[in-house]
Structure formats: C-alpha cells, structure tokens
Amino acid sequence: MEINSLFNVTGKVVVVTGGSRGIGEMITAGFLANGAKVYISARKAPPLMEKAKELSERYNAECIAIPCDLSTLEGMDYFTQQITEKENGIDFLINNAGAAWGEPLEDFSETGWDKVMDLNVKSIFFLTQKLKSLLKTNATIDDPSRVINIGSIDGLNVPAFETYSYSTSKAAVHHLTRVLANKLVKEDILVNAIAPGPYPSAMLGSAVNSDYSFIAEANPRKRVGTPEDIAGLAIFLCSRAGAYTVGETITSDGGLVKTAGHKLG
Ligand SMILES: NC(=O)c1ccc[n+]([C@@H]2O[C@H](COP(=O)([O-])OP(=O)(O)OC[C@H]3O[C@@H](n4cnc5c(N)ncnc54)[C@H](OP(=O)(O)O)[C@@H]3O)[C@@H](O)[C@H]2O)c1
C-alpha cells in the first residue's frame, strides 16, 4: 500500500509517440524521472534527437529517439521493427502523436480531413495492432501492460474552433479505446484514454498565438495544464494503482467538461 509501490514504474519500457514536444514530452519526462526507459518518435529527426539527449541527461535515464512518420503504414512498420530489434517486450504504449486542422465549413479540404484522421485514429489502431505482441510479452494478470490513447475534450464537447475532422477524430479515439479495451483486457493489456483540456504546446499555441491568458481565465481552475497534471495521470494509469481501470476516458481539463458555461479548450 505504500505510495512507492502503488505508483511505481521503475524499469518499465515505455513507447510515447510524438514525444519530441508538448504533451508527449511532458509524459516522457514523467516516466524518465521515475526510472522508466522511454522510446519517443516524431517526424523531424533533429529536434527529436536533441530532445532525447536533453531528457536523458536531465533525468539520468534512457530516452531513445526513433524518427518516423506514424501517419503511414510504412512509418509504423519501421517504428515497430526498430523497437523489436531493441526490446523483447514493452510495458506501456502511449498513443499521443496527433494533428489538428481548422478551416471554415464551406472550404474544409479533403487534405484537412484525411491528414487528421490518418494520424489521430488510423495510426492508433494500427500501431496498437503492430505493437501488441511486444505488449503481450510483458503482460501478466497481476501486472498488465497498458495502452493510453490521447484523445481530447474536443471529442466530448462541441469544439470552440472549426476543427471538424479533429473533434470527430477525438470522439473516435475515445470509442476505439473502449472497443480495444474490451478485446485486449482478455490478454492482460489494459486500454484507457486521457482527454486533455488546454495544455501549452505547438498545437494549441498556433491556434491562440501562444497567448494562453484568455484560455486560463476561462478555465474553472484559472490556468492551463502543466507537465505534472498530465504525467501524473499517465503514471497512475500505468501503475499498480491503475490496474483495475479499463476502457475509461479520463479528462485532464481543469473541469471544463464537467462545469457549465465554459467553452474554450
Ligand atoms: N495541447 C493541447 O491543448 C491538447 C488538448 C487536447 C488534446 N491534445 C492532444 O495531445 C496530443 C499531443 O498534442 P500537442 O498539443 O502536444 O501537439 P504538438 O505540440 O503539435 O506535438 C505533436 C507531436 O506529435 C508529433 N507528430 C506529429 N505528426 C506526426 C506524425 N505524422 N508521425 C509521428 N509523429 C508526429 C510531433 O513531432 P513532428 O512534428 O516532428 O512529427 C510532436 O512530437 C495530440 O494527440 C493532441 O490532439 C492536445
């Protein structure tokens, strides 16, 4: 019952897609700071390599970069092959990489639909399929492997911006989470989702010119999310403490979804 056992992730092997910045970096830092080894991916190799080096040094832990485009099956195959060459099994898969697209309804492009759906939904499904046998290797009934899909409160609420494919994709992530949880719990792999509210990142920053002040003001907690908020929740879901939580979509949004009258997120 001690806290060190309940939330222990020491020695675990973690895969975080889109770990080079933003929410993926926050989650990666949380695992590294607590004794896990973390594989991170992104398309742009130089910032990814630089981030892996920086995080490894800061936390005196192993952060390994694998550059690839996870919106394609070729990219996912390459990523899977690279991890398989290095590990016999993995413990946690954090499907975090995501993209957004905003355009007025009248002009909304097929590119803006397909790009978002391919990365946010299709890649979560196929990457989980491809990494399943590595997750299974480390899974036991007492210590199941875990998959966390990063959804969004935009998949729960109607979004503030004209992000038709994004909000639809995130609702799909939440339901895919339940469908995969139903299948994989039988193999001791627990699947859950986190639906973040506003966290400072390139994605949210580009929508608000990196001025988070009005978003913070509109939030019931009067601030945006921090690395501790998201990393703490991810560690909970992956630890002994989260081993009876299955198929859930847990918000981390300062109360936006559960309080009336708040729209921004
Ligand atoms: N920030 C928020 O307020 C917020 C709120 C709700 C949900 N979310 C969700 O949280 C997740 C992370 O978002 P973020 O805000 O941290 O975004 P971000 O700062 O734009 O980071 C996205 C990460 O994904 C990587 N990525 C993008 N496309 C990729 C591809 N095709 N293949 C591999 N990696 C790719 C990016 O690196 P490269 O560009 O180098 O590929 C980067 O590492 C997303 O699923 C997002 O929808 C964020």
The ligand as an SDF file (V2000), in Angstrom:
LIG
                    3D

 48 52  0  0  0  0  0  0  0  0999 V2000
   -2.1980   20.7790  -26.2900 N   0  0  0  0  0  0  0  0  0  0  0  0
   -3.4700   20.6750  -26.0320 C   0  0  0  0  0  0  0  0  0  0  0  0
   -4.0870   21.6080  -25.5120 O   0  0  0  0  0  0  0  0  0  0  0  0
   -4.2140   19.3920  -26.3510 C   0  0  0  0  0  0  0  0  0  0  0  0
   -5.5460   19.2980  -25.9340 C   0  0  0  0  0  0  0  0  0  0  0  0
   -6.2420   18.1260  -26.1860 C   0  0  0  0  0  0  0  0  0  0  0  0
   -5.6220   17.0620  -26.8190 C   0  0  0  0  0  0  0  0  0  0  0  0
   -4.3080   17.1950  -27.2270 N   0  0  0  0  0  0  0  0  0  0  0  0
   -3.7020   16.0260  -27.8940 C   0  0  0  0  0  0  0  0  0  0  0  0
   -2.4450   15.7610  -27.3030 O   0  0  0  0  0  0  0  0  0  0  0  0
   -1.5990   15.1530  -28.2700 C   0  0  0  0  0  0  0  0  0  0  0  0
   -0.2900   15.9260  -28.3420 C   0  0  0  0  0  0  0  0  0  0  0  0
   -0.5830   17.2490  -28.7650 O   0  0  0  0  0  0  0  0  0  0  0  0
    0.3550   18.5090  -28.5050 P   0  0  0  0  0  0  0  0  0  0  0  0
   -0.5280   19.6450  -28.1740 O   0  0  0  0  0  0  0  0  0  0  0  0
    1.4540   18.1380  -27.5980 O   0  0  0  0  0  0  0  0  0  0  0  0
    0.8740   18.7230  -30.0180 O   0  0  0  0  0  0  0  0  0  0  0  0
    2.2720   19.1560  -30.6130 P   0  0  0  0  0  0  0  0  0  0  0  0
    2.9910   20.0900  -29.7050 O   0  0  0  0  0  0  0  0  0  0  0  0
    1.9750   19.6070  -32.0070 O   0  0  0  0  0  0  0  0  0  0  0  0
    3.1020   17.7790  -30.6460 O   0  0  0  0  0  0  0  0  0  0  0  0
    2.7530   16.7630  -31.5470 C   0  0  0  0  0  0  0  0  0  0  0  0
    3.8200   15.7050  -31.5340 C   0  0  0  0  0  0  0  0  0  0  0  0
    3.4550   14.6900  -32.4700 O   0  0  0  0  0  0  0  0  0  0  0  0
    4.4880   14.5600  -33.4550 C   0  0  0  0  0  0  0  0  0  0  0  0
    3.8810   14.2160  -34.7370 N   0  0  0  0  0  0  0  0  0  0  0  0
    3.0340   14.9610  -35.4780 C   0  0  0  0  0  0  0  0  0  0  0  0
    2.7160   14.3290  -36.6200 N   0  0  0  0  0  0  0  0  0  0  0  0
    3.3760   13.1390  -36.5870 C   0  0  0  0  0  0  0  0  0  0  0  0
    3.4680   12.0380  -37.4870 C   0  0  0  0  0  0  0  0  0  0  0  0
    2.8010   12.0210  -38.6520 N   0  0  0  0  0  0  0  0  0  0  0  0
    4.2430   10.9760  -37.1330 N   0  0  0  0  0  0  0  0  0  0  0  0
    4.9320   10.9720  -35.9690 C   0  0  0  0  0  0  0  0  0  0  0  0
    4.8810   11.9840  -35.0790 N   0  0  0  0  0  0  0  0  0  0  0  0
    4.1170   13.0540  -35.3950 C   0  0  0  0  0  0  0  0  0  0  0  0
    5.1850   15.9320  -33.4810 C   0  0  0  0  0  0  0  0  0  0  0  0
    6.5090   15.9040  -33.9990 O   0  0  0  0  0  0  0  0  0  0  0  0
    6.7990   16.1950  -35.6010 P   0  0  0  0  0  0  0  0  0  0  0  0
    6.0360   17.4220  -35.9610 O   0  0  0  0  0  0  0  0  0  0  0  0
    8.2950   16.3280  -35.6950 O   0  0  0  0  0  0  0  0  0  0  0  0
    6.3140   14.9770  -36.3210 O   0  0  0  0  0  0  0  0  0  0  0  0
    5.1890   16.2300  -31.9790 C   0  0  0  0  0  0  0  0  0  0  0  0
    6.1990   15.4790  -31.3360 O   0  0  0  0  0  0  0  0  0  0  0  0
   -2.3670   15.1680  -29.5940 C   0  0  0  0  0  0  0  0  0  0  0  0
   -2.9830   13.9100  -29.7950 O   0  0  0  0  0  0  0  0  0  0  0  0
   -3.4170   16.2370  -29.3550 C   0  0  0  0  0  0  0  0  0  0  0  0
   -4.5500   16.0660  -30.1600 O   0  0  0  0  0  0  0  0  0  0  0  0
   -3.6020   18.3380  -27.0150 C   0  0  0  0  0  0  0  0  0  0  0  0
  1  2  1  0
  2  3  2  0
  2  4  1  0
  4  5  1  0
  4 48  2  0
  5  6  2  0
  6  7  1  0
  7  8  2  0
  8  9  1  0
  8 48  1  0
  9 10  1  0
  9 46  1  0
 10 11  1  0
 11 12  1  0
 11 44  1  0
 12 13  1  0
 13 14  1  0
 14 15  2  0
 14 16  1  0
 14 17  1  0
 17 18  1  0
 18 19  2  0
 18 20  1  0
 18 21  1  0
 21 22  1  0
 22 23  1  0
 23 24  1  0
 23 42  1  0
 24 25  1  0
 25 26  1  0
 25 36  1  0
 26 27  1  0
 26 35  1  0
 27 28  2  0
 28 29  1  0
 29 30  1  0
 29 35  2  0
 30 31  1  0
 30 32  2  0
 32 33  1  0
 33 34  2  0
 34 35  1  0
 36 37  1  0
 36 42  1  0
 37 38  1  0
 38 39  2  0
 38 40  1  0
 38 41  1  0
 42 43  1  0
 44 45  1  0
 44 46  1  0
 46 47  1  0
M  CHG  2   8   1  16  -1
M  END
$$$$
